[in-house]
Amino acid sequence: MGAAGSMPSPQLLEEFSQFFRLLSEPARLQLLCQLKHSGSMDVAGLIEATGFSQSHISRQLGQLHRAGLVSCERDGVRTIWSADNDLVDDLCTLVQNRLRQRLQSQLQSLAAG
């Protein structure tokens, strides 16, 4: 965002929207979680862990890579993928805390009613 309290520009709002659309795909979230949980993996390992096809994984990883959520490095003929741990951890923590708060609020409402 710009200055404290100012509205983001329409261009920045579009960037936000694209980022959240990227995260709204369950397959991409599963790949991020798998990399976060298991550490660095190649596509063959991700195929085995997720059951997704090679082309599907490659397409999803490409989108995550362009967004800066995963990185890759060559190891001979293999490409090893890893999650940007700080950003992925921050996002997961933020979402988990928000969901926990919402569920606790709902439980309190049910108990009071």
N, C-alpha and C positions, 0 to 999 in steps of 0.2 A: 504494500500500500504506500501511498504517498505520505504527506505530513500526517502527524498524529490526528486522528479524528476525521480525516478527509476521505471522501469516497474514492474507491479505485476507478481508474479510467475504464471506458468501455473495452479498450484493448486488453487491459489487465484482467478484467472480468472474463473476457473470452479465454485468456490463458488459464485462469482458474478453472473455468468450465471444461476445457480440454483435459486438464490434469485430472479432474475428478471423473470425467468420462473414462479416462485411461484406467483408473482404479475401480471402475464399476464392473469390469469384466471379471467374472469368477475365475476363469482360467489364469489370468494374469495375477490375481491375488493368490491363487494356489501356488503358482511358480514362485512368487515372492516369498510366501510362507515356507515353501520347501527349501529355498536357498537360505533363508534366515535360520531355519531349524537345522538343516543338514550341513550348512557351509557350502563352499564352492563345489560345483558339480559340472560335468559335461552333459551334452544333450542326451547321450545314451542313458546316463544315470537319471536324468529328469524324465525320460520316456518310461523307464522302469518304475520310478516313484509315482508318476502321475497317471500313466496309461494313455497320455496324449500322443498323437502322431508326431513324427519328427518335423513335418512341415508346420503343424500347428504351434509347436513349441518354438520353432525358429521365428515364426511370425510374431508371436507374443513377446519373445525375448527382444526382438528388434524394436518393438514399440517401447518396452520398458527401458531399453538401452538409450534410445533417443530422448527419453524423459529423464535420464540420469539416475534411474532407480536400480539398475544393475550395471555391472561392468564385466568385461571379458578380457582374457589374455590367452595367447596361444601356448600350447604345450605340445610341440611336435605337430601332428595332424589334428589334434583335438583342440577345441575351444572350451576353456573353463570359465564358467559364469559364476558370479557372486553378487549378492545383494549389497547395495550401499547401506551398510549396517546402521549408521547413525540416523539417516533419514527414514529408513524402513522401521527401525525401532521407535523413533519418535512418532511416526504415523500410527503404528500399531498401538502404542501406549495411549496416544490421544483418543483413538477410536474405542479402545477397550474401556478406558475410564469413562467416556461419554455413555457408552452402552450400559456400563455398570450403574452409573448414576440414574439413568432412565429406568432401568429395571428396579432399582431400589425404590425410586419414587412410585412406580406402579405398584410394588408390593405394599408400600406404606398406605397408598390409597385404598387398596383392597382390604387391608387389615382394619383401616378406619371405617370402611363402609360396611 
